[in-house]
Structures are given as C-alpha cells and as structure tokens.
Amino acid sequence: MFKNYFKIAFRNLVRTKTFSFINITGLVMGMSCCMLICLWIYNEVTFDKFHQNRATIYQAYNRTTLDGKLFCWNATPKPLAAALKQDYPGIANTCRTSYTTFVTVAGEKKISSKGMFVDTTFLNMFTFPLLKGNINTLLSDPYVMVVTEKMAKKMFGTTDVIDKMIGIDGQNFKITGVLKDLPINSTFDFEYLLSWFYLKAKGYDGQYWGDNSIYTFVQLAPNVAEATMDARIKDVTRKHSNGEMPIDVFLHPMSKWHLYSKFEDGKIAGGRIEIVRMFGFIAIFILLIACINFMNLSTARSEKRAKEVGIRKVVGAMKKSLISQFLIESILLTTIAGILSIILVFIILPAFNHLINQELTLPYNSILFWTVLVAFILFTGMLAGSYPAFFLSSFNPAGIFRGSFKKLKGAVSPRKVLVVLQFCISIILIISTVIVIRQLDYARNRNAGFTGDLVMYHSLNAELWKNRDVVRNELIAAGLASSVTATNAKLTQQYSSTWGIFWRGKPEKDNTIFERKAEDGGLVKTAGLKLIQGRDIDLVNFPSDSSAVLLNETALKIMGFKNPIGEIVKDNDREYHVIGVFGDIIFDSPYENAAPVLLTGPKFTELGILNIKLAPAADVVKQVQQIEKIYAKYCPSYPFEYHFVNEDHAKKFEDMQRTARLTTLFAILTIFISCLGLFGLASYIAEGRIKEIGIRKILGASTAKIIKLLTKDFIVLVVIAFIIAGPIAWYAMHQWLQGYAYRIGIDWWIFAGAGVLVIMISMITTGYHAYKATLTNPVKSLKAE
C-alpha cells in the first residue's frame, strides 16, 4: 500500500512541475532559515553545560540600594571567597578569577594574550579537560602557568610544552599543564591561567572589603538549596566591614549566567534570553509561512484532484487511506526540501558564521542531530500536509461528478485566514527590523562627548611606563602627535565607579554612583572633550593638579555647585580640588543616560594606557609606522600593539548590528517566501477563472478592470493583515525599547511605510498573473474541453 502511495506521490510531483518547484523552493528556504536559527539557539542555550558540576556552581553577586533602586553587580572583594568557604557550612568550594592581558614572550616570539588569575581550586570546580600535566599541582606555585592548545601552538608550534618557559611581566613562568581548547559556548575566555599566588607575591591580594574588583565563584555541597545559602551569606560583607558596606551577597546559578544576566531592582529581568526568544519566534514564523504556502497551493489545486478523489472513493477507498496518501505526498516534498536544505545550510554556514561572529558547525557525527533532523522533516511534512489532506479527503463523490464539489469560497475561508496570518508575520518582521535599525542608528549617531577618530592608544607596559615622558616629547617634536595623555583605563571603558563620593551640601542618604577616570594632564585636548568651565589638568605648570578633579555636567548638576571651581570633593579618604567642568562623555553603554564622572589627577591611581592624538596627516598608515619606530627604540622588549578609540567605540554596537542584520535578512526572506506562495496561488486562481475572464473580455471589460477583479481580494487580505499586525508590532517593539534608557520613539510612518511596501509587493506579485490572464485569447479560453 505504502509503495503505491509513494508511486502516486512521485508521479504527481513530476506531473505538476511548477507547483512542486514553488513548494519545494519555499520549503527549502523556510527549513534552511529555521535550521540556521536553531543551530544558533542551540549554541546559546547550551552555554557552560559541558561543566560536570554545573548544577552546583554559582557566581557571587552584590546587591545594594542606590538612587532608590536595588542595584546588582558581579564584581566582588578579594577576601569574600575565603570567608564563604571558612564560615558557611554547605559551601564545598570557592575560587576567585581576574582577567588580565600580558605580552607573552618565548624566544623571539612576543604576543599579547588574554589570561586569567585563578585559585588552585578553579580546575577542580570547572570542567576544562587537561591534556597534559598533574591537576593537583598545576597552579601550586606563583611562577607557573597552564596554557590551552591554541596558546601552546601559538607560542611553540606544538602542544608538547610541559616545563617550557614563557616570559610574562618581566618574569619567567614554567608551563605545568596544557588544557584542551575552550568550547565556543563557554562563559570563560582565556588562553592561559596564572596562579593567584602570583598576585599574593606581588602584593595585589588586598583584604579591603570595599574593593570590588574580582569575580568569586561558589560550589555548593549536594542537596544544599540556593535560597537557603542566600539567606545564610546575605550579611557576610556587612559583618566583615563592621557595617560600613551596606551590601547583600547572593548567588547566581551557572544555568543563568549567559541568558539571564540582566537585573532590575534587585531581580533577574532577562538578558540575552530576550534575543534568543525573538529569533526562536522568527524561526517558527518562517517555517509556518513556508507551510502555509504548501497548504494554500494544495487546496488551490483541489479542483484538479477532485475527480481522482471521487473515483477512489467510489471504488472503496476509505477517508483514512486518502489522508495517508496526501500526507505521504507532503512528506515526500519535505524530504526533498530537507535534503536540499542541509546542502544549502552547509554552503551558507560560513557566511552566516561571519555575520553572527561565531563558529557554528553541523554536528554530522551526532546521532541526536540526525534524529532531530528526521523528526523535523516529518513534523514539517505533517504540518504542511495536514490541512490539505483532511480537506481533499472530505470531498463528496456525488458532488464531484455533478460539478458541485466543495470549494473554498465565502467571506471567511481557511485559505484567506492563512494568507492573512502569513502577511501578519511579514509585516511584524518588517516593522521590527526598521525599529531595530533606527534604534541602532540613534545610539550610533549620539554625541559620545569625545573625538576618537585620530586617537590611538597603547597599554603602558614596564618599558613604556619608564620612558613615557621621552616618548611623549619625541612624538610631539616629530610632528606625529599633537597631544599625548596617560590614563588609568581606555576612554571607552567604564573602569572604576563608587558611591563613596562626598561634597559640600551632599544629602545624607545620597548614594549616587560616580564613574572615575584618572589622567596625567591634557586629556581634554587629546580626547577632544568639551571644556565648559575652568581648565584641564596640567602637572607641568600646576604640580598640585595631581590631586585635582574635573566634573562632567551630570556630576555638577548632582552636586549643585553654582561656582564649582575650588570646591573640595572627597573620594572616600582621598581629597580632590575642582579645577574645571567638561561636557558629558559616554564611557560605557551608548544606550544608557550619561553618568556623573570625575576626571582626576594621577596622585592616587595607577595609570595603564597611553593615548596619542595624531597630528593631521595625509598618510595615517605612514604616520603610524613612524610612531612604531619611536616605540621600538624605547620599548624593544614588547610588541607594538595599538588600537584606535573610534574602533573601540564602534564595537559597542556590534551586538545590535548583528541583530539588525539578522532581522533584516529574515524579514526579506519572509516576504520572499510569502510572495512565492502568493505567486503560485494567484497563478492557480487566474487559471481557474480563465473562462470567466474570456467572457468578460468579450463583453467589453478592460484590462485594468480584469486586473482589479483578480487582485482586489488579495489586497483586501493584506490590508486586514496590516490592521492586525500593526498593534502587535507596536506593543512588541515598545516593550523591547524599554530596555534602553536612551531610545527612539515609535513613529507612525514606520507602520505606514511597512503597509505600503507589503501592499505594493503583493500587487506586483498577483498583478503579473492577472495581466498574463488578460492576454489570453477569449476564443482559446472558451473552447470546450
């Protein structure tokens, strides 16, 4: 029986080439998009799941009331881990981590690499497979390190590197272990590990509970509940700071690190899960649109299959067998489409990876992958073929042979509902895409408060720190730079913040968070800041400027000074005198409101970045090469690794840019798939009304009237879809925009433009077949069969 079904299905496939091509093309595109999105979603939801202890691992977070709201952050004090392990039963293990970037040296090779300081417990808590070395002694000494396969090959060209030496920070470190390269879905990102004992040896393992500068991780004992431990450790910071730090400590589970990292008013409020859900819905919508195409085209062909159904029923075919036959036809089509989709995904996956900046792969060796793929094809085939199968199998033989069999007519029919649903989805995606792009442009065109196009920076390594004044003078004397300033952090980075700022007249319960950045003079000129009052820090002419401070406009507004110059501002126990006011600057997220900023002298802060404002030049590449020569003269032990400030600022938009590109791509594909189905549907409807068109032409109907007759029903359906989709799109995007303090408004023209665009596309799609039908000779169309 099934063999006969497949024969009939294959014959119908070959006989109706146009129908098969349109259906297979729509299904291939829909299934391919769905597969790509599902690969990306799978990668997102499986972050950190390779850790064997993931169910019991947590990250310690701080929570306190700031500006009347509960504020959460994951930077913690260095002594927290030891206190938790020692004082709270139920905590099986703790470890601390701190990212770092050093120039690693091996022979003549000098490379800047990303590493991490960790406690010896790190590799016991987290599952990073060890290829070589003894896990119990890997990081037991201050001057040892563990490298990844990638790092080993980068430095030595081989993974056989145990006991080899790498120079870091003027000190030789012995390699004691080699780790397998990190999975792409890992929260941690490092090329080598250094022991926390090294920080102790350097005197950087401070015990001050107000210094939140590292990350603390906790592993709970089996059967210890998160809520129970949260209640126990809540006051740990208060206890060890004698109540000076009004901070609660709580645990954030590993299962939520990647997708649920956004907190509002002390509670989880989402995060990356919002993007995952959005693209999950897009995948479902695209597949649904492809299936709707199949349903509509299959039911549109009902008249051609009616006699076949009638004859089968007359000779004894049961409804169940007819349903099986039509479902098998659908599954055959989706199987062909599925095979073509796998081939297409394989071809376009590299381009898709480039678009999303990831390295996704098709897991061909996984039985689970092929099982899911087969289930996906069967599900798509059943979904696409379900309605046509039940519709076609319900025909009455008597009605068929009298010419009065069931047709989809009337004010409301399933086919019309499906078309409306199809275009609802398309319109929602178009509106959403436009709003995402506008929000991106709105933030990208925002005045950041500095000019970074000709500002390059370099980390202040030991040699550059020692020779920074000589390098600065030589760059300016050579006409390569107009200004050079050292700062404690990158211009585009929020490096240090505190609520421990005090000024004359400060309200008693005010705990506003201020961002801090330090400089050694001339940053206003170097970064192109807007100086509103006073002057910049100048250590040459005013040595006392080492403890001076400039306020930005937001900080001045909060402090309420009418004449700020000369006022005293205290940062905990550090005292600064105000010498100027500058315009607001966006150090961190371009989607947030400007924060209050203190730009201080270098007296209490270690500087780590050298910023160079390039002098105007016709050839910037040659200019950088000349700067490199000066650098090499004074810093021969370190590679010249510079960056431009404007490039760093542009990176802040990369995530939303990828979202905008993906939504644009899938919106275009959705419209294309919808119009592909509409194209086929219009073709069958025009073909079915060919005699009617011939009679109307004989009676004098014009081409325009006939085109209007054949297209108006489709246009009405698109208009209905727009009326339904508009409010849904507005609500969805209004909710999305609430996540950004600096955001656009939703303008009416976005909806109008989307509606006009979809109507025009549908008119062109259906109008083609309508116009083609009017060209048919009435004599030919009215011939008897």
N, C-alpha and C positions, 0 to 999 in steps of 0.2 A: 504493500500500500504506500509506504513512505517513498519507495523508489519511484512509483508512479507520480506522487506529488512533486518530487524533485524534477522529474522529466517535464511535467506541465509547467512548473515554475521557470525552468530554464528556457523552454520554448517561448513563454510569454516575455521573458527577459530579452530574448533575441528579436522577437517579432515587434516589440514596441521600443525601438532603439532610443527615440527622443525621450520618452517617459523614463526609461532606465537610466539614460545619461544624466538627466536633470536630477533624478532621485539619488543616484549614486554620488554625483558631484556634491549635492547638498549634504548628504550624509558624511562623505569624506571630510568636508570642511568642518562640519559640526563635530564629528568624532575626533578629528585631529586637534581642534582647539580645546576640546574637553580633555583629551589626553595630556596636552601640554600643561594646562592649568592644574590638572590632578597631580602631575609629576611635581610641580612647584609646591602645591599644597601639601603633598606627602612629605616633601623635604622640610617644610615649615613645621608641621605638627610632630615630626619625629626628632626635633632638636633635643640633644642630650639623652635620648633614650638608650644609647649604647652603654651608659654607665650602669654597672650592675647594682650599685647602691642607690639608684636614683629615687627610690620610694622613701628613703630616709634622710636624704640630703636637702639642706635648706641654706639660704643665704640670710645673714643677719641684716636687718633694716633698722633705721632710726625713725622715730615719729615724734613730732612736737608741734605745738600751736604757734603759727607765725602769721601775722596780719589777720588774725581772727579765724584762720583755717588750719586744719591739720595737714602738715607737710611731711612727706616721706622721702627718704633718700637712703642709698645703699652704701655710702662711704662711712666707715666706722673707725673708732680709735684702735691703736695697735694693741693695747692690753686687754681688749674685750675677749679675744679667743681664749686666752689663758684663764681669765676669770670665769668664763662659762664652763670650761672643762673642769676646773677645780671645785667650784661652788655648787654646781647643779647636777645632782644625780639624774640619770636618764640621757645625758649627752655622752655619746660613745666616743666622739672625736671632734676636733676642731682644726681648722687651718686658716692661715692668712695668705693673701696674694696681693701683689702690687706689680703692675705692668711697668716695663722700662724699655728704653731703646738705647742700645750701645753700639759703637763701632767694634765689630769683632775682627780680630787680626790673626791670620795664620800664614806665616811666611810673608810673601809679597801680597797676599790677598787681604783686602780691607773692605768690609761690607757692613753697612748699617742694618742691624737685625732686631726684630722685636722679641723681647724675652719677658720673663716673669719671675719675681722673687716669690718663693713659696716655703712653707714649713715642710718638715720631713714627712708629715702625715698626708701631704697632698696626693701622692700617687697611691696611697692606701685607700683614700676616700673615693677618688675618681678613677675611672677605668680608661687609662691610656696605655695600651699594650706595650710592654717592654720587649724589644728585640734583643738587646744585649745589656748585660750588667746585672748587679745584685740589688733587688728592690729595697732590701733592708739597710743598705749602706750608701745608697745613691747620693744623698744630699746631706751627709752627716758632718761635712767639713765646710768651712767658709769659702774655700777656694776650689770647689768642684762644680761641675755643671752637667746637665743632661740635655742632649740635643735630639731633634727629630731627624728622621731620614733625610728630609729636604735640606735641613741645615747642614748635616754631615756631608752630603753630596755637594752642596754649595761651597763649603769651605775646603773639602779634601778630595771630592770626586768619588768617594766611596763611603760605605757605612761601617767599614772596619776601622773605627776611630777611637776605640777604648784606650785610655791613657794618653791620647794625644792632647796637645796644649793649644788653647785659644786665648789670645790676649784681649782683655776687656778692662777698660778704665785704668790702664797702666799696670794691670796685674794679670799674671798668668793663671788660667783656670784649667784644671785637668778634667777631661771628659770621662765620666764614670758610667754613663748609660746612653743608650740610643732608643728612642721611642718611635713607634710606628707613626706615620704622618697622621695628623688630626683629621677626623671626618669633616666634610663640608658643613654638616649640621651640628657643629659644636659651638657652645657659647664662648668657650675659651679659645683664644687665638694667640699662639706663641710659637717661636721656633727653637727656643731653648729655655731651660729652667735653671735658676740660680738659687742657692740656699739662703734662707732667712738669716743664717748665722753670719753671712757676709755683711748684712745690714747692721747686725749687732756689733761686728768687729769695727765697722765704720762709724759707730755711734748714732745710727739712724733709727734705732729701735726705742724711740721715746715712749714714756709711760703716761703722757698727759692725756686725760680723757676728753679734752676739748679739741683734740686734733683728729678730725675725721678725714683720713687720707688713704686708707687701705680697705680691702674687702675681706670680710670674715664669713667663713662657711662652717656649718654645723652638721654633724651626722648624729641623728637620734638613735637611741637603742631601740631594738624591736619592741613593738606594741606600745611605744610612747606616743601619745597623740600630740599633734601640733598645737592645738588650743591649750592643752594642759601645760606644755612647755612655755608657750607665750605668756601665760599667767604667772609662771614662776620667774621668768627672766625679765619681765617688764621693767622693773626698777633697778636693774644692775648698774646702769650708768649713774643714776642718782646716788646710789649707795657709795660708789667708788669716787664720786666727785663731791661728796658731802652736800649734795643737794644743789650745787652750783649749775649743773647741767640738767634742765627740766626736760629730759628726753626719755621716751619709752623705747624699748627694744622689742622687736618681734621677728618672727621667722617667715621667710617667703619660700615656698616649696619649689624644688627644681622643675617640676612639671609645668610651672607657670612663668619661669624666668623669661623665656623667649616671647611668648604670646601675650602674657598679661603683666607687662612692666609699667603700665601707666596707673598712677594713683591720684585720686582726687578726694580731698577732705579725709585723708587717712585710710581710704579703702580702695581696693582694686577697681579701676574704672575702664579696663580694656587695655589696648595697646595694639600690637601687630595682629592680634586676632581679628580686628575690625577689617583689615585689608584681606586677610585670609577668607573671612566670611564673604566679603564683597566679591572676590574672584570665584569663590565657590558658587555663589548665586549666578555669576556670569556664565560659568561652565554649564550649569543646569539650564539656563535660559538658551544658550546657543544650541545645546543638544535638543532641547524642546522645540526650538524653531525648526531645526532640520527634520525632526519627527513630524511636526505639523505640516511641513511641505509634503511629506510622504502621504499623510492622511488625506490632505486635500486633493492631491493629484490622483490618488487611488479612488476616492469617491467620485471625482470628476469623470473618471473613466467608467463609471458604473453602467452606463448605457451600453458600452461595448462588451461588458462582461455579463450583461443581464441574461441574454439567451443561453450562454454557457451554463449559468447558474440554474436557469429554468429547466434545461434538458437534464442536467444532473439530478435535480430534484424529482423530475418525472420518472427517471429510471431507477429511483430509490435511494439517492444519496441523502444521508442524514445531515442535519444542520451542523452537528459536531464535526463531521468529516470535511465539510466545506470550510468551516472555521480553521481546521488544521491545515487545509491546503493553502489558504490565503496567508496564514501565519508563516508557513514554510517559505512561501514566495518572499515575504518580508524578511525573514531571517537569511535567506539566500542573498538578497540585496545587501543587507547589513554586513554579512560575512565578507562579501566582495569589498564593500566600503571599508570594513575593519582592516582587511589586509592592505589595502591602498593607504589607509590612514597610518598604519605602522611604518610603511615605507616613507610616507610624506613626513612624519614626525622625525624619523631618522635623518632625513635630508635637512630639515629646517631647525633641528635641535641646536646645532652650533650657533646659528644666528639668534635663536631665542635665548640661549645662554648669554650671548653678548648683550642682548637687550636687558636682561634682568641681572647681569653681572654675577652669575653663579655658574656652577659646573654640574648641571643635572645630566644624568645618564639613564638610558633604558636598561633595566636590570634583566638582560636576556637569560642569565643563568638562574634566575629565581623561578621556582615552580609557582610561587604565590603570584608573581607577575602574570604568568600565562593563564593561571586560573582566573584571576581578576579580569584579564583581557577577554577571555571566552565568555565569562559571565556578563561583562559589559556589552559585548556584541549581541548576546542572546537577549539581554534586557532591552537594548535599543531596538532590536528587531521586534520584540513583543510589544514594546511601547508604540513603535511606529505603525505596526500592522494590526493592533488590537481593534481600533475603531473601524477601519476598512473591512476587516474580517467579519465582524459582527454585522456591519451594515450590509455588505454584499450577500451574506448568507441568509439575510432576513427577507429577501425578495420572494414574492408570491408568484408561483409558476403561471397561474391563471392570468394574473395581471400583466405578467411579462408578455405573454403571447397575444393579449388583447391590445398591447401597446400602452397600457396604463400602469406600468410598474412604478414603484416608489422612487421619487426623485427628491433631491434636497431643494425645496422651494419654500417660500414663505418669508415673512418679515424677519424671523429669527430661525436660523438653522445652525447645526453644529459646525458646518464649514465656515459660515460667517463669524461665528464665535472664535474659531481657531485663527482666522485671519486677523481679527481684532486683537487677540492675545499676542499674536506674532508681532504686530506693529506696535503694540503697547511696550513690549520688551525693547524693541528697536529704538523707540522714542525716548524711553527712560535712559538707555545707554548713551544716546546722543547728548541729551541734556546733562547727564552726569559728567560726561567727558569734557564738555565745554566748561562746566563749572570747575572741574579739577584743574584744567589748563589755565583758566583765569585766576584761580587762587595761587597757582604756581607763579604766574607772571606778576601778580600783585606783590607777592613777597620778594620775588627776584628783582623787581624794579624799585623796591624800597630803599630809601637812603640809609645806608649802613653806618653813616657817620664818619667813615674814613675812606681814603682812596688807596686801593691796593693793587692797581694795575702795574705800577712800576716799583713796587716794594717787594724785595726778596728777603728771605731770612735764612739763617743757618744756626744750628744748635751750637751753644758755646761749650765746646769740648775743652779739655785742660789746656791745650796749646793756644787755642783761640782766646780763651779767657785771659791767659797770661799776656797775650800780645794784642788784646782788643784795641787799646788806645793807638798803638802803632799802625794797626791795620786800618782803623778809622781815619787817621790822619793821611795815610798814603792813598786811600780810596778817594778822599775829597781832593787832595792835592793833584791827583792824576786826572781829575775831572770825570771820574767814573761814578761818583756818588755825590748827591747834594746834601745828604744828611744820613747819619748812622746813629742808631739808638739801641741800647741793650734793654731787654725787658725780662720779666720773670716767666713769661709764657707767650704763646702765639697770640697775635692780635685777634684772631677769630676764635679763640678758645676761652671758655669760662673756666678759669683755673682755680680760683680761690674765692670763697664767699663766707660771710659771717653775719650774725645778728648782734655781735658784741661791739657795736659802734655807739659811741656816746658823744653828745654835743650839748652846748648850752641851750637849755629850754626843752630838752628831749622829754616827751611824755613818759610817765613812769612805766606803763605797760607796753610801750612801743618796742617791738622786736622785728623791725623791718630787716630783711636780708640785703646786705650790700655786697656787690662784687668788688674785688680788689685786683689791681694790676700795678706793678712797680716798673719804674724806668730809671735810667741814669742821665736823663736830660735830652730834650729835643724831639720828643715823641710827637708833639703837636705838628711840627714840620714834617717829620718822617712819615707819619701816617695820614697827614692831611686832615687832622682834627680841626673842628671849628672852635676857635678861641673866642669866648664871649666876654669874659672879664679877666683882668689880671694878666699873668704871663705863664710861660711853661717853666718846668724845672731846668735850672742852669747851674750845675755844680761848679763850673769854672769861675763864674762871677759871684755866685752866691753859695758858698760851701754848706751853709745851713739848710739848703734845699734837699739835703739827704733825708731830712725828716719833714719835707713839705708835702702838701697834697693838693690836687685839683679835684673839684667836684663836677660831675656832669649835671645837666639841667634837672633831671629827675631827682638826684640826690639833694640839690639845692632846694627844690620845691618841698621835699620831705622835711628837711632841716629848718626851713622857714627863715633863713638869714636874708635880711634886706641888704646888708653890706657884708658879704662873706669874707672878703679879703682880711686876713689877720685873725680870723676866728680859729679856735682850737678844736680839733676833732681827735677823739681817742679811739683807738682800736684795741680793746681790752686794756692792757697795760702800756700800750705804745701811744705816744702823743705826736700829733702832726699839726702843723700850722697851714692854713688855707692860703694859697697864693694865686689861685685862678679858677675859672669856671669854663668848661668846654661843652660842646653840643653832645646830645645823646649818641651813644655808639652801641651797635648791636654786636656784642662779643659772641653770643651763643646762638640760640634759635632765632631765625628771621621771622618766625611765625608768632613770637611772643612779644608782649609790650616791652618797651625799654626799661631796663632795671637801673636802680641807683648804683653809680660806680664811683669808686675812689681810686684816683691815679696818684700813687705815692712815689716818694723818693726811695732810693735803694738801701737806706740805713738798716732796716730790719728784715730785708728779703734777699734771698739768693737769686741772682739773675741767670737765665739759662738760654736766652735767644738773642741773636744779633740781627737787627732789622736794618736793611740797607735801602734807602731811597735812591733809585738810579737817576743819574742826570739824564736829561733828554738826549737821545742819540738816534742816529739814522739806522744803525745796525745793532739791535739789542743782543743778538747772538754773539757778535764780536765783543761787545761790551762785557758780557758775562764771562767770556773766555779770558779777557784781560783781568777780571776780578779773580778768576780761578788761579791765575799765575801769582797774584799777590798772596792769595790764601795759601798756595802750595809753599811759598817762601817761608811763611811763618808757622805753618801747621803741616809739616811734612809727614807726620805720623798718622794723619786722619784723611779720609777721602772728602772731596768737596761735594757735599750733598745739600743743595739749596732747594728752596721752594718759593713760590710766589704767593702772596697773601690773597690775591684775587682768585687763584685756583682753589685755595682752601675754602674761601667763601662760597665758591660755586659748588663744592662738594656737598654743602648743606642742603642743596636742592635735588641731589641725585635720587634719593628715595622717592620723592614725589614725582620727579621726572619720569622714573621708570613706571610708576603708577599711571601717569598721564599717557605715556606711550602705549602701555598695555591696554588701557581702557579705549584709547583711540583705535588701536588695531582691532580689538574685539568688537567695537561699535561698527566699524567699517565692514567687518566680516559678517556681523549680524544683519546689517542692512542688505549686504550682497546675498546672503542665504535666503532672507525673506523675499527679496526681489526675484531670486531664482525660482522660488516656488510660485510667486505671483505670475512670473513669466509663463511657466508651464500651465498654471490654472487658467490664465487668460487665453492661452492657445487652445485649450480644450473647450472652453466656453464659446470662443469665437467659432470654432469648428462645429460645435453643436448647434449654433444658430445661423449656419451658413445659408440655409433656405430662407429663413426669415429675412436675412439681410438682402438676399436676391429679390424677394417680393417687395421690400421697402424701396429698393433702388428702382424697380420697375414703376412703382407708384410715385416716384419723384423725390425720394428722400435724398438729401445732400450728404456728401462725405462727412462733413462736420457733425451733422445730426446723428449719423450712424456711429461715429466715434464716441460721441457723447453718450449714446444709448449703451454702448458696450463698456464704457469706463466709469459711468457715474456711480454704479453700485460699489465698485472698489474704492472710489474716492470717499464715498459716504462712510465706508468701513474704516478707512484711515482717519477720517475726522473723528469718528467715535473713539478710535484708539487713542488719539491725541487728547480728547476730553478726559479719558480715564487716566492716561499716563501722566499728564501734567501735574495734578495734585500729588500723585505718588512720588514723582521725581523731586518735586519741591520739598516734600517732607523728608525724604531720604537725604538730600543734599543739605537741607537746613540742619539736620542732626549731625551730619558729618562736619560741617563748618564750625559747629560749637566746640570742636576740639582745638580750635586755633583762636588765640586772643586777637591776633592781627589777621583779619579776614575780610573778604569781599561781601557785598550784598548780592542777593539773587535778583537779577533784573528781568523784567517781563520779556525783553526782546530775545532772550535765550530760548524761551519757550516758543515764541512766535517763529523764530528762525528755524528751530527744530521741526515745527509743524509744517512750515512752508517747504523745507527741504524734503521731508518724507513724502508730502503730497506730490511734489514735482517729480520725485523719483518714481513713485507709483504710477503717475500719469504717463511718464515716458515708457515705463515697463508695459503697462496694459495698452497704451495707445498704439504701440508698434503693431500688436496683433489686430487691434481694431482697424487700423489703417490698412493692414495687409488684407483683411477680410473684405474691405470695400473695393479692393482692386479685382476681386474675383468676378468673372463674367456671370451675370444672372442666368444666362442660358445654361451654362455649365452646372451651376449650383442647383438649378431646379429640375435637372434631368431625373427621371425615375431611376430607382436603383436597378 
